[in-house]
Amino acid sequence: MKLKMVSKQEKISILKEINTVIGSKNLVALEELIWLDLPSGIWAVSTSVYKVVKQIVISLKDHKFQFAGVFLGKLRHQFGLSLESLYFIKNAINRYIILEDKLLEKFLYGKSVKVKKHEFKDNILFNINSKIVIMTADIIPVGIASIRSINKGYYTIKPIIDLGIYLRKQKDVFQ
């Protein structure tokens, strides 16, 4: 197996997509890493980890690496940011809202929630289909949502991906 690195053009495109979600162009932590395009998605590794992975690939010629480093997301028609990467870049996130426990619970069950406009960080205004990161009171990213409607001082946000999806998938497996 040969390690495929993400091209410079793909990297720029992915960084733009990440910026639309988190609202920050300060992604130095990600830009400095080496990005690998593995069968399971896009992964970011440090130079030292890349050297180790490269040596392993050389010695295990038939082994197909599925993951290495920080999982950034999947590149299909468009890049889909992973929840794991949000925790890695959480200090750079500018577009987020902290949901109160009752709304957070509803959100983690995959349900849309209504949020007052003034509850958003820095009173940032959004358009329909804008993406935003959902955080807990402890500033832990738990999901990505999109703005679905804007009515009378409220945004209706719908989960794109959230931590609850892992529990919902697990429940399906055991039934």
ZALUM-575806 format. One line per field, with one value per residue: x negated, y negated, z of N, C-alpha, C, O in turn; residue in three letters. Coordinates in Angstrom, 2 decimals. Example, Ala and Ser with C-alpha at 12.3 -4.5 7.8 and 13.67 -1.06 7.14 Angstrom:
n_u	[-13.19, -12.85] $
n_v	[5.69, 2.25] $
n_w	[7.80, 7.08] $
ca_u	[-12.30, -13.67] $
ca_v	[4.50, 1.06] $
ca_w	[7.80, 7.14] $
c_u	[-13.20, -12.90] $
c_v	[3.30, -0.03] $
c_w	[7.80, 7.87] $
o_u	[-14.24, -13.41] $
o_v	[3.32, -1.14] $
o_w	[8.46, 8.04] $
residu	[ala, ser] $
***
This chain:
n_u	[-0.86, -0.54, -1.01, 1.33, 1.24, 3.15, 3.94, 2.67, 4.64, 7.01, 6.70, 6.90, 9.56, 10.88, 10.14, 11.52, 14.15, 14.17, 13.84, 16.33, 17.93, 16.78, 16.11, 13.61, 10.45, 8.12, 6.43, 3.98, 2.93, 3.97, 3.14, 0.39, -0.01, -0.48, 1.60, 3.44, 4.97, 6.86, 8.50, 10.64, 11.15, 10.15, 7.17, 5.12, 1.73, -1.23, -4.58, -6.46, -4.87, -3.97, -6.37, -6.79, -4.47, -4.89, -7.20, -6.12, -4.26, -5.99, -7.27, -5.12, -3.80, -1.34, 0.58, 3.38, 3.70, 6.12, 6.54, 4.86, 3.56, 5.35, 8.74, 10.16, 12.36, 14.69, 14.28, 16.38, 18.61, 18.56, 16.69, 17.04, 17.00, 15.60, 16.72, 14.70, 12.53, 13.36, 12.98, 10.22, 9.63, 10.94, 10.29, 10.10, 12.62, 15.17, 17.82, 20.26, 22.68, 23.77, 25.73, 28.47, 29.09, 31.59, 32.28, 29.94, 30.08, 32.29, 31.25, 29.15, 30.58, 31.09, 32.96, 34.50, 33.97, 35.18, 33.63, 32.93, 32.01, 30.27, 28.76, 26.62, 23.06, 21.41, 23.56, 23.79, 25.09, 26.93, 27.54, 30.12, 29.35, 26.75, 23.92, 23.17, 21.36, 22.19, 22.02, 21.29, 21.93, 19.43, 17.77, 17.37, 17.32, 20.18, 21.62, 22.63, 24.63, 27.26, 28.72, 32.11, 34.48, 35.60, 37.31, 39.17, 37.18, 35.96, 33.82, 34.14, 32.47, 30.99, 29.68, 26.73, 24.70, 24.12, 23.05, 24.85, 25.56, 23.89, 24.80, 27.43, 26.98, 25.71, 27.80, 29.49, 27.98, 28.11, 30.74] $
n_v	[1.19, -2.18, -5.28, -7.77, -11.16, -14.08, -16.32, -19.65, -21.37, -19.99, -20.14, -22.91, -23.30, -21.69, -23.00, -25.41, -24.47, -23.55, -26.00, -27.18, -25.89, -26.24, -28.93, -30.19, -31.21, -30.62, -28.11, -26.95, -24.83, -22.62, -23.04, -22.74, -20.04, -16.79, -15.59, -12.70, -10.63, -8.17, -4.91, -5.06, -7.73, -11.22, -11.92, -13.52, -13.88, -14.24, -15.18, -13.40, -11.17, -10.52, -9.63, -7.26, -5.78, -5.57, -3.95, -1.61, -0.95, -0.38, 1.92, 3.66, 4.59, 5.52, 4.67, 2.63, -0.54, -1.94, -4.04, -6.83, -9.08, -12.18, -12.08, -13.77, -13.88, -12.83, -12.67, -13.03, -13.89, -16.36, -17.73, -16.23, -17.19, -15.70, -14.78, -14.16, -15.69, -18.24, -18.50, -18.53, -20.96, -22.82, -25.24, -27.06, -27.49, -29.65, -29.92, -29.00, -27.64, -27.43, -25.06, -24.87, -22.37, -20.98, -21.54, -20.58, -17.84, -17.14, -17.82, -15.94, -13.67, -13.78, -15.61, -18.63, -21.93, -24.99, -28.09, -31.09, -34.08, -35.86, -34.21, -33.20, -33.07, -36.12, -37.40, -36.70, -36.81, -34.59, -32.91, -31.01, -27.57, -27.95, -26.66, -25.47, -24.96, -22.91, -23.21, -22.03, -23.25, -23.16, -23.78, -21.76, -20.28, -18.87, -18.43, -19.21, -21.53, -22.75, -25.84, -25.97, -27.45, -30.85, -32.65, -35.16, -36.07, -33.66, -30.91, -27.92, -25.03, -22.22, -19.00, -17.95, -16.19, -14.47, -13.65, -11.83, -10.17, -7.97, -6.46, -6.00, -4.46, -2.25, -1.21, -0.32, 1.79, 3.70, 4.48] $
n_w	[0.00, -0.81, 0.75, 0.42, 0.05, 0.82, -1.73, -2.42, -3.41, -2.68, 0.09, 0.56, -0.24, 1.66, 4.03, 3.64, 3.81, 6.46, 7.72, 7.14, 8.94, 11.53, 11.65, 11.64, 10.51, 11.58, 11.60, 12.11, 13.58, 12.24, 9.60, 9.66, 9.89, 8.35, 5.88, 5.31, 2.88, 3.49, 3.20, 5.03, 5.37, 5.74, 7.36, 9.83, 10.58, 12.60, 11.59, 12.66, 13.35, 10.80, 9.61, 11.05, 10.38, 7.63, 7.57, 8.66, 6.69, 4.60, 5.62, 6.04, 3.51, 2.39, 4.12, 4.73, 5.75, 7.84, 9.52, 11.08, 13.31, 13.72, 13.05, 10.48, 8.74, 6.15, 2.65, 0.21, -2.14, -1.10, 1.62, 4.79, 7.99, 10.91, 14.24, 16.03, 15.16, 15.82, 18.57, 18.63, 17.38, 18.92, 20.20, 18.16, 17.27, 16.37, 15.68, 17.42, 19.72, 23.05, 24.41, 26.69, 29.23, 28.82, 26.12, 24.95, 25.48, 23.91, 21.38, 21.22, 20.85, 18.26, 17.44, 16.18, 17.49, 19.02, 19.30, 20.97, 19.30, 20.64, 22.24, 20.94, 20.47, 20.75, 19.54, 16.82, 13.56, 11.49, 8.36, 6.69, 6.43, 7.28, 9.00, 12.30, 15.36, 18.10, 21.56, 24.93, 28.29, 29.37, 27.35, 25.40, 22.31, 20.83, 18.59, 15.18, 13.57, 11.39, 10.42, 10.16, 10.08, 10.55, 12.79, 14.35, 16.32, 16.91, 16.12, 14.35, 14.78, 13.25, 13.79, 12.12, 12.52, 15.54, 18.92, 19.99, 17.91, 17.86, 20.02, 19.19, 16.89, 18.06, 19.58, 17.56, 16.59, 18.63, 18.68] $
ca_u	[0.00, -1.24, -0.28, 1.76, 1.39, 4.16, 3.31, 2.74, 5.95, 8.00, 6.49, 7.48, 11.00, 11.32, 9.99, 12.64, 15.35, 14.05, 14.08, 17.77, 18.53, 16.28, 16.02, 12.26, 9.41, 6.94, 6.33, 2.56, 2.71, 4.28, 2.36, -0.99, -0.04, -0.44, 2.94, 3.44, 6.25, 6.93, 9.81, 11.69, 11.36, 8.99, 6.53, 4.00, 0.68, -2.44, -5.68, -7.07, -3.94, -4.00, -7.58, -6.56, -3.46, -5.55, -8.06, -5.25, -3.70, -7.07, -7.53, -3.91, -3.37, 0.05, 1.49, 4.03, 3.96, 7.45, 6.52, 3.60, 3.63, 6.63, 9.71, 10.73, 13.67, 14.75, 14.35, 17.23, 18.81, 18.18, 16.03, 17.87, 16.16, 15.89, 16.81, 13.39, 11.66, 13.82, 12.32, 8.83, 9.51, 11.98, 9.85, 10.22, 14.02, 15.83, 19.25, 20.84, 23.67, 23.84, 27.14, 28.82, 29.22, 32.84, 32.14, 28.83, 30.59, 33.13, 30.33, 28.39, 31.50, 31.25, 34.13, 34.28, 34.28, 35.30, 32.69, 33.07, 30.88, 29.32, 27.98, 25.45, 21.81, 21.19, 24.75, 23.53, 26.29, 26.74, 28.51, 30.62, 28.36, 25.44, 23.54, 22.70, 20.94, 22.97, 21.13, 21.85, 21.55, 17.99, 17.13, 17.02, 18.13, 20.98, 22.30, 22.67, 26.03, 27.50, 29.86, 33.20, 35.43, 35.42, 38.64, 39.47, 36.11, 35.48, 33.27, 34.37, 31.25, 31.18, 28.39, 26.13, 24.08, 24.01, 22.55, 25.94, 25.67, 23.19, 25.70, 28.56, 26.50, 25.46, 29.11, 29.97, 27.18, 28.51, 32.17] $
ca_v	[0.00, -3.44, -6.32, -8.87, -12.42, -14.98, -17.33, -21.02, -21.90, -19.36, -20.66, -24.27, -23.12, -21.16, -24.08, -26.34, -23.83, -23.59, -27.39, -27.48, -25.30, -26.77, -30.39, -30.66, -30.90, -30.34, -26.67, -26.64, -23.49, -21.64, -23.31, -22.27, -18.59, -16.09, -15.01, -11.44, -10.21, -6.73, -4.38, -5.42, -9.18, -12.12, -11.89, -14.45, -13.34, -15.05, -14.70, -12.22, -10.04, -10.17, -8.83, -5.93, -5.13, -5.27, -2.78, -0.44, -0.63, 0.25, 3.27, 4.48, 4.18, 5.87, 4.10, 1.37, -1.41, -2.53, -5.28, -7.27, -10.49, -12.80, -11.91, -15.06, -13.69, -12.07, -13.45, -12.41, -15.01, -17.50, -17.27, -16.16, -17.33, -14.73, -15.28, -13.99, -16.81, -19.44, -18.57, -18.86, -22.37, -23.58, -26.60, -27.92, -27.58, -30.93, -29.82, -27.96, -27.99, -26.54, -24.74, -24.49, -20.91, -20.48, -21.60, -19.72, -16.47, -17.00, -17.85, -14.69, -12.64, -14.01, -16.46, -20.06, -22.76, -26.43, -28.83, -32.54, -34.68, -36.51, -33.21, -32.83, -33.75, -37.45, -37.77, -36.51, -36.52, -33.51, -32.70, -29.64, -26.59, -28.17, -25.58, -25.95, -23.92, -22.87, -22.95, -21.91, -24.37, -23.01, -24.07, -20.51, -20.16, -17.64, -18.27, -20.24, -21.72, -23.78, -26.71, -25.56, -28.55, -32.02, -33.19, -35.94, -36.06, -32.31, -30.07, -26.49, -24.34, -20.78, -18.29, -17.30, -15.05, -14.74, -12.50, -10.89, -9.24, -6.74, -5.70, -5.54, -3.36, -1.10, -0.69, 0.41, 3.01, 4.67, 4.83] $
ca_w	[0.00, -0.83, 1.46, -0.45, 0.77, 0.28, -2.58, -1.92, -3.80, -1.80, 1.43, 0.56, -0.31, 2.96, 5.02, 3.42, 4.35, 7.92, 8.10, 7.11, 10.13, 12.81, 11.58, 11.96, 9.54, 12.38, 11.68, 12.01, 14.13, 11.19, 8.38, 9.83, 9.89, 7.07, 5.71, 4.56, 2.32, 3.73, 2.82, 5.99, 5.37, 5.78, 8.68, 9.96, 11.45, 12.71, 10.76, 13.29, 13.19, 9.38, 9.37, 11.62, 9.54, 6.35, 7.79, 8.84, 5.37, 3.84, 6.14, 5.90, 2.16, 2.08, 5.13, 4.34, 6.89, 7.85, 10.30, 11.69, 13.72, 14.04, 11.97, 10.10, 8.14, 4.90, 1.42, -0.81, -3.07, -0.29, 2.84, 5.99, 9.18, 11.97, 15.61, 16.66, 14.80, 16.51, 19.87, 18.35, 16.97, 19.62, 20.55, 16.99, 16.87, 16.66, 15.39, 18.26, 20.72, 24.21, 24.67, 28.06, 29.34, 28.25, 24.67, 24.59, 25.48, 22.71, 20.24, 21.18, 20.37, 16.83, 17.21, 15.97, 18.66, 18.79, 20.14, 20.83, 18.58, 21.54, 22.96, 20.15, 20.82, 20.16, 18.77, 15.39, 12.78, 10.53, 7.30, 6.60, 6.00, 7.91, 9.92, 13.60, 16.29, 19.34, 22.70, 26.27, 29.16, 29.63, 26.06, 24.73, 21.10, 20.80, 17.32, 14.14, 13.18, 10.38, 10.69, 9.28, 9.90, 11.40, 13.04, 15.57, 17.32, 17.15, 15.06, 14.50, 14.34, 13.04, 13.82, 10.95, 13.21, 16.98, 19.68, 20.20, 16.78, 18.21, 20.88, 18.40, 16.03, 18.92, 19.95, 16.39, 16.47, 19.63, 18.58] $
c_u	[-0.89, -0.39, 0.06, 1.95, 2.46, 3.45, 3.51, 4.11, 7.05, 7.92, 7.11, 9.00, 11.56, 11.21, 11.11, 13.92, 15.32, 14.34, 15.56, 18.48, 18.09, 16.10, 14.66, 11.29, 8.10, 6.81, 4.89, 2.26, 2.98, 3.39, 0.95, -1.12, -0.06, 0.92, 2.85, 4.86, 6.27, 8.32, 10.95, 11.97, 10.05, 8.47, 5.35, 3.00, -0.48, -3.52, -6.30, -6.17, -3.93, -5.21, -7.41, -5.58, -4.08, -6.45, -7.24, -4.68, -4.75, -7.28, -6.32, -3.24, -1.88, 1.06, 2.07, 4.36, 5.35, 7.46, 5.13, 3.75, 5.01, 7.56, 10.37, 12.13, 13.58, 14.92, 15.14, 17.38, 18.34, 17.54, 17.00, 16.97, 16.58, 15.98, 15.46, 12.47, 12.07, 13.14, 10.86, 8.65, 10.45, 11.57, 9.96, 11.68, 14.63, 17.34, 19.84, 21.92, 23.61, 25.32, 27.34, 29.15, 30.46, 32.77, 31.03, 29.29, 31.42, 32.26, 29.60, 29.26, 31.79, 32.43, 33.72, 34.65, 34.38, 34.43, 32.90, 31.82, 29.84, 28.46, 26.73, 24.24, 21.69, 22.36, 24.53, 24.85, 25.98, 27.83, 29.04, 29.54, 26.94, 25.17, 22.97, 22.34, 21.77, 22.02, 21.93, 21.42, 20.06, 17.16, 16.55, 17.91, 18.87, 21.73, 22.15, 24.12, 26.10, 28.74, 30.95, 34.24, 35.13, 36.79, 38.68, 38.41, 35.55, 34.84, 33.72, 33.15, 31.50, 29.81, 27.99, 25.47, 23.93, 23.52, 23.61, 26.08, 24.98, 24.08, 26.89, 28.16, 26.29, 26.78, 29.66, 29.26, 27.69, 29.98, 32.38] $
c_v	[-1.24, -4.47, -7.46, -10.11, -13.26, -16.05, -18.72, -21.63, -21.31, -19.92, -22.06, -24.18, -22.64, -22.23, -25.11, -25.77, -23.84, -25.00, -27.75, -26.92, -26.03, -28.28, -30.94, -30.27, -30.58, -28.84, -26.20, -25.23, -22.41, -21.80, -22.74, -20.75, -18.04, -15.41, -13.78, -11.12, -8.68, -6.23, -4.81, -6.92, -9.95, -12.16, -12.86, -13.87, -14.32, -14.44, -13.44, -10.99, -9.58, -9.29, -7.41, -5.15, -4.71, -4.04, -1.51, 0.00, 0.07, 1.69, 4.20, 4.13, 4.43, 5.25, 2.78, 0.58, -2.00, -3.87, -5.55, -8.74, -10.95, -12.65, -13.24, -14.92, -12.90, -13.02, -12.65, -13.45, -16.30, -16.96, -17.31, -16.13, -16.33, -15.40, -15.21, -15.18, -18.10, -19.59, -19.00, -20.35, -23.28, -25.00, -27.57, -28.15, -28.91, -30.85, -28.68, -28.53, -26.95, -26.30, -24.40, -22.99, -20.34, -20.45, -20.68, -18.27, -16.21, -16.93, -16.50, -13.48, -12.83, -14.89, -17.91, -20.81, -24.22, -27.14, -30.32, -33.12, -35.26, -35.51, -32.78, -33.66, -35.05, -37.94, -37.71, -36.19, -35.49, -33.51, -31.27, -28.79, -26.88, -27.02, -26.18, -24.75, -24.04, -22.44, -22.74, -23.14, -24.33, -23.25, -22.79, -20.39, -18.82, -17.46, -19.43, -20.31, -22.72, -24.58, -26.36, -26.65, -29.66, -32.67, -33.93, -35.80, -34.69, -31.73, -28.64, -25.80, -22.84, -20.10, -17.76, -16.02, -15.45, -13.48, -11.44, -9.87, -7.91, -5.86, -5.18, -4.40, -2.10, -0.43, 0.15, 1.75, 4.09, 5.05, 5.90] $
c_w	[0.00, -0.11, 0.51, 0.41, 0.06, -0.54, -1.97, -2.22, -2.93, -0.39, 1.55, 0.58, 1.04, 4.03, 4.88, 4.01, 5.87, 8.42, 8.09, 8.33, 11.39, 12.81, 11.94, 10.86, 10.25, 12.62, 11.53, 12.49, 13.08, 9.97, 8.47, 9.79, 8.47, 6.99, 4.82, 4.10, 2.41, 3.36, 3.76, 6.04, 5.39, 7.21, 8.69, 10.96, 11.51, 11.82, 11.35, 13.18, 11.74, 9.06, 9.88, 10.75, 8.21, 6.47, 7.96, 7.50, 4.51, 4.30, 6.01, 4.58, 1.88, 3.05, 4.63, 5.59, 6.76, 8.56, 10.85, 12.04, 14.10, 12.83, 11.68, 9.53, 6.86, 3.73, 0.40, -1.91, -2.41, 0.98, 4.01, 7.22, 10.26, 13.33, 16.32, 16.37, 15.50, 17.87, 19.70, 18.05, 17.76, 20.00, 19.38, 16.59, 17.31, 16.48, 16.21, 19.16, 21.83, 24.48, 26.14, 28.05, 28.65, 26.71, 24.18, 24.51, 24.23, 21.45, 20.09, 20.82, 18.89, 16.47, 16.97, 17.24, 18.24, 19.80, 19.89, 20.18, 19.54, 22.33, 22.20, 20.56, 20.04, 19.30, 17.26, 14.69, 11.71, 9.49, 7.39, 5.93, 6.50, 8.86, 11.19, 14.47, 17.57, 20.46, 23.98, 27.07, 29.48, 28.37, 25.44, 23.50, 21.07, 19.49, 16.38, 13.69, 12.04, 10.79, 9.68, 9.06, 10.90, 11.56, 14.37, 16.66, 17.66, 15.90, 15.36, 13.94, 14.30, 13.05, 12.45, 11.46, 14.67, 17.69, 19.90, 19.09, 17.09, 19.09, 20.09, 17.48, 16.85, 19.30, 18.80, 16.25, 17.41, 19.58, 17.55] $
o_u	[-1.87, 0.82, -0.83, 2.72, 2.65, 2.46, 4.38, 4.68, 7.94, 8.94, 7.77, 9.65, 12.59, 12.12, 11.60, 14.69, 16.35, 15.02, 16.02, 19.53, 18.91, 15.96, 14.56, 11.32, 7.09, 7.06, 4.62, 1.45, 2.28, 2.94, 0.39, -2.23, 0.29, 1.33, 2.27, 5.82, 5.77, 9.25, 12.10, 12.92, 8.99, 9.22, 4.66, 3.38, -0.69, -3.38, -6.62, -6.66, -3.89, -5.08, -7.84, -5.83, -3.82, -6.46, -7.61, -4.62, -4.42, -7.44, -6.50, -2.21, -1.24, 2.27, 1.34, 5.20, 5.72, 8.27, 4.33, 4.02, 5.77, 7.20, 11.06, 13.00, 12.52, 15.62, 14.63, 16.40, 17.79, 17.83, 17.70, 16.26, 17.77, 15.40, 15.12, 11.72, 11.23, 12.77, 10.32, 7.63, 10.72, 12.43, 9.92, 11.95, 14.60, 18.07, 19.91, 22.04, 23.42, 26.07, 26.51, 29.45, 30.37, 33.15, 31.15, 28.92, 31.26, 32.49, 29.45, 28.75, 32.64, 32.85, 32.70, 35.53, 33.76, 34.47, 33.02, 30.71, 28.64, 27.53, 25.89, 24.38, 21.85, 22.18, 25.01, 25.64, 24.91, 28.91, 28.46, 28.90, 26.02, 26.10, 22.36, 22.92, 22.02, 21.30, 23.07, 20.64, 19.48, 15.97, 15.40, 19.14, 18.26, 22.42, 21.62, 24.77, 25.15, 29.67, 30.72, 34.81, 34.50, 37.37, 38.28, 38.73, 34.75, 35.27, 33.68, 32.82, 32.13, 28.89, 28.80, 25.66, 23.64, 23.56, 23.29, 26.66, 25.43, 24.10, 27.33, 28.94, 26.64, 26.85, 30.24, 29.87, 27.71, 30.42, 33.52] $
o_v	[-1.31, -4.54, -8.03, -10.11, -13.15, -16.63, -18.94, -22.33, -22.04, -20.16, -22.36, -24.92, -23.13, -22.36, -25.63, -26.49, -24.09, -25.17, -28.52, -27.43, -26.39, -28.87, -32.04, -29.15, -30.30, -28.36, -25.18, -24.52, -21.39, -20.82, -22.32, -20.23, -18.73, -14.72, -13.81, -11.32, -7.99, -7.03, -4.93, -7.34, -9.41, -12.41, -13.01, -13.43, -15.11, -13.31, -12.50, -9.89, -8.38, -8.32, -6.45, -3.99, -3.61, -3.19, -0.45, 1.19, 1.01, 2.59, 5.42, 3.45, 3.62, 5.32, 1.91, 0.99, -2.51, -4.74, -4.63, -9.56, -10.20, -13.05, -13.80, -15.75, -12.37, -14.03, -11.71, -13.86, -17.19, -15.83, -18.30, -15.15, -16.13, -16.46, -16.09, -15.61, -18.96, -20.70, -19.74, -20.94, -24.39, -25.87, -28.79, -28.92, -29.25, -31.65, -27.54, -29.74, -25.75, -27.25, -23.74, -22.42, -19.32, -19.46, -20.06, -17.55, -15.18, -16.10, -15.99, -12.41, -12.14, -14.91, -18.37, -20.38, -24.65, -26.86, -30.76, -32.70, -35.15, -35.93, -32.06, -34.81, -35.08, -38.79, -38.56, -35.39, -35.50, -34.05, -30.42, -29.23, -26.14, -26.46, -27.26, -23.67, -25.15, -21.45, -23.18, -23.96, -25.36, -22.94, -22.76, -20.40, -17.76, -16.45, -20.49, -19.29, -23.45, -24.05, -26.45, -26.75, -29.45, -33.17, -33.39, -35.46, -34.56, -32.01, -28.21, -25.96, -22.27, -20.57, -17.19, -14.94, -16.60, -12.38, -10.26, -8.80, -6.86, -4.64, -4.05, -3.46, -1.00, 0.80, 1.21, 2.74, 5.27, 5.88, 6.33] $
o_w	[0.73, -0.32, -0.12, 1.37, -1.15, -0.09, -1.13, -1.38, -2.49, 0.25, 2.55, 1.32, 1.49, 4.86, 5.88, 4.65, 6.51, 9.43, 8.93, 8.73, 12.23, 13.88, 12.47, 10.34, 9.60, 13.73, 10.90, 11.90, 13.05, 9.39, 7.46, 9.67, 7.52, 7.92, 3.73, 4.84, 1.53, 3.23, 3.32, 6.69, 5.10, 8.15, 7.68, 12.04, 10.59, 11.36, 10.62, 12.94, 11.47, 8.33, 9.23, 10.41, 7.72, 5.58, 7.45, 7.21, 3.78, 3.47, 5.89, 4.56, 1.20, 2.81, 4.16, 6.39, 5.70, 8.25, 11.06, 11.17, 14.72, 11.72, 12.54, 9.80, 6.52, 3.82, -0.21, -2.53, -3.06, 1.38, 4.21, 7.45, 10.50, 13.56, 17.10, 17.24, 15.76, 18.26, 20.53, 18.42, 17.32, 20.12, 19.58, 15.67, 18.50, 17.07, 15.74, 19.34, 21.58, 24.76, 26.75, 27.00, 27.96, 26.08, 23.12, 23.58, 23.57, 20.57, 18.98, 20.51, 18.32, 15.31, 17.49, 17.99, 17.27, 21.00, 18.75, 20.48, 19.27, 23.01, 22.74, 20.96, 18.82, 18.44, 16.51, 15.19, 11.11, 9.71, 8.07, 4.98, 6.17, 9.45, 11.17, 14.34, 18.05, 20.34, 24.11, 26.59, 29.83, 28.35, 25.00, 23.63, 21.26, 19.30, 16.73, 13.47, 11.76, 11.41, 8.47, 7.97, 11.94, 10.59, 15.40, 17.80, 18.58, 14.78, 16.51, 12.76, 15.19, 12.39, 11.72, 10.91, 15.00, 17.13, 20.01, 19.30, 16.65, 18.92, 20.30, 17.31, 16.41, 19.33, 19.04, 15.83, 17.06, 20.37, 17.34] $
residu	[met, lys, leu, lys, met, val, ser, lys, gln, glu, lys, ile, ser, ile, leu, lys, glu, ile, asn, thr, val, ile, gly, ser, lys, asn, leu, val, ala, leu, glu, glu, leu, ile, trp, leu, asp, leu, pro, ser, gly, ile, trp, ala, val, ser, thr, ser, val, tyr, lys, val, val, lys, gln, ile, val, ile, ser, leu, lys, asp, his, lys, phe, gln, phe, ala, gly, val, phe, leu, gly, lys, leu, arg, his, gln, phe, gly, leu, ser, leu, glu, ser, leu, tyr, phe, ile, lys, asn, ala, ile, asn, arg, tyr, ile, ile, leu, glu, asp, lys, leu, leu, glu, lys, phe, leu, tyr, gly, lys, ser, val, lys, val, lys, lys, his, glu, phe, lys, asp, asn, ile, leu, phe, asn, ile, asn, ser, lys, ile, val, ile, met, thr, ala, asp, ile, ile, pro, val, gly, ile, ala, ser, ile, arg, ser, ile, asn, lys, gly, tyr, tyr, thr, ile, lys, pro, ile, ile, asp, leu, gly, ile, tyr, leu, arg, lys, gln, lys, asp, val, phe, gln] $
***
